[in-house]
Amino acid sequence: KKIIVLGGEVSDLGRAEALQEVKKFMADSSQHYITTPNPEIVLRGRQDKKLRDILNNSDLALPDGFGLKLGAKILGQELVNRIAGADFMADLVKLAAQESWSVFLLGGDRGVAEKAAGRLKAFWPQLIAAGFASGGEVRKENGQWTASDNHLIDNINSSGAQILFVGFGCPKQEKWLYDNLAKLET
C-alpha cells in the first residue's frame, strides 16, 4: 500500500511486511531498489523532479520520520507505519546473514564502509560482506551521476554481492544508484 504525502509516494508497510517484500525481491531475477525518504527528502523532491521520480518509482519507499505520519494526517490520510532507514538496514543485514545473502557497502569517507562492514560482522558473524568502497567523490557529469572511483562498478559487480547499500547522502545516493542501476549486476 502506498500513500502520497506532498507528491511523494511512501509505502505503508510494517518492518516484517517490508522484509517479506525483500524476500520476494531476492527470489526473482529483477533488480529492485528501496528508498527511505524522510520529510526533508520528500520536500526536496517537490523542487527536484528527478529525485521525486526516483523516490516514487522505488520498489519500496519506507517512510523514515514521524513528520511523514504527521504530514499524512494533516492531509487527511493515514500513514500507519514508519521505518527508520538505519533500523531497516539493520533488519535487512540480519536477514541477509540468516539467508546467506552477500552485501556490499558503498559510501562515506575513505575507510568508513570498511569499518561499518567490520561492525556489522561483529553483530552478525555469518554476514557475507562481499565488499566495501567509499566511491570517492560523487558528482553529476554529462547529465549522469558518477563516482570518481573509475573501477567502482566493476568492483561491485565482481564482488558477487546480492545486496548493495549506498550511503552517499541524499540526493547523491538516490541519483547515483538510479543512474547506474543498469550497469550493476546485483
N, C-alpha and C positions, 0 to 999 in steps of 0.2 A: 504494500500500500504506500503510495506517495501522496504527499500534500504539497501545495505551493505556498511558500512564505516569501513575500516580496519578490516574486519572479523566480525564486529558486526552489527547485523540487527537492524534497527531502523524503527519505524512506522512513516510514513509521514502523520500525521493527524493534523488538527487544534484542538483547545480546544473543540469546540462544537461537532466535529466529535468524539473525544475521549470520551466525556461524553455520547454521544449516544451509543457508544460501551459498556460503563459501564452499561447503562440501559439494553442493551441486555444481558450482563453477569448476571445481577441481576434477569432477567426474566427466566433464565434457572437453572437447578439444578446442573450444573457442577461447580467445583472450577476454579477460574481464578486468575492470578497474573499479576501485572503491575510493570514494572521497569522504572526507569528514568535515563538511562545512560548519562553521560557527557563524554567529550573527555578523561579525566583521567581514567574513568571506562572502556571505550572501549579499551584504550591502555593496561590497566591492564588485560583485557580479552584476549589479544593476547598472554600473557605469562601464563595465568591461564585458562586451558581448561574448567574446571568445571564452572567457572564464565562465560566464553563465552557461554557455552551451556545453562546455566540458563538464561542469557540475551536473547539469540537467540530463546529460547523456551517460553519466556513470551508471554502472550496474547497481550499485548501492551508493546512496548519498546519506551517510549516517549523521544525524543532527548532533553536533558537538556544541553543547551550550544550552543553558536554561533559557537564554534570551530567545532562542528559536521557538521554544514552547510558549513563552510569553507572547511573542510576536504572532504566532498562530492563533492564540486565544483572542488577542486584540482584533485580529482579522476575521474572527468568527469561526475558526477551525479548531479542531482538537488534534494536537500532537501528543500522543500518549508517552512515547519513548524518547529518550535521548541517550546517546552513547558517546562518551568522551573518546576522541581518537586514540589517545595514549592507552586507555583501558582496552579498547578493541584490539589494538596492536598486541597487547599482552595476551589477550584471549586467543588471538589468531596465532601467535607464536607458540603458545601452549598446545593448541590444536595441531599445528604443523609438527611439533615434536612428537605428539601422540601418533600422528598419521604418517610419520617419516617423510614429510614434505620438506624439501630443501628451500632455504631462503637466502636472499641477497639483500644486504643493507646498503643503501646509497644515500649520501648526503653528509652535510656538516663539514667542519674544518678537517684538515688532514689528521687522521688518527681517530676521529670521533666514531665513525662507523665501526672500525675495528674494536674499539673499546666497548661500544654497545653490543657487538656480537659476543664479546667475552662475558659481559654481564648477563646477557640472555642465556648463554650456555651455562653459566653458574646456577641460574634458576632452573633451567630445563636442560640437563646434561645430554639428553638424547637428541637435542635440536641439531639438525644438519645445517650448519652455516656454510653455504656454498661459496660465499664471497662477500666482500665489502669494498667500498670505494668512496672517496669524497666527491668525485666527479669534477673537481676543480671549479672554475668559475662558470656559472650558468648565465647565458645571455642570449638575446634574440639576434640572429644573424640571417640575413636574406629571408626574413619572414618566418623562420623556424627557430625554435628554442634548442640550443645546443649546449654541450658542456665542453670546457677547454681540454678535458681528457680525451684525446683523439681515439683512444682504444677502449673507451668505456663500453660501448655497445658490444664490441667483440668480447670483452672480458665478462660482461653479464651473460651473454649467450654461451660462451664456452664454460661457464661455471656449472651449467646444468640446473640452475635454480628454477624452482617451480613458482615461487612467490617472490616478488620484488617489492621492497618497502622503499619509498622515495621520500627523503626529508630535506628538501631544498628551501622550505618555507613557501608560503602562498604569495603570489600565484605561480612562482617559478616551477614548483614541483608538479603542479597540475598541468601547466603548459608544456613543460619538458616531456612529461610522460605521454601526454596526448600526441605531441608532435613526433615522438619516437616509438610509439607503441607498435607500429607496423614493422619496425626493424628488430623488435625484441622477440625472442623465441620462448620467453617464459609465459 
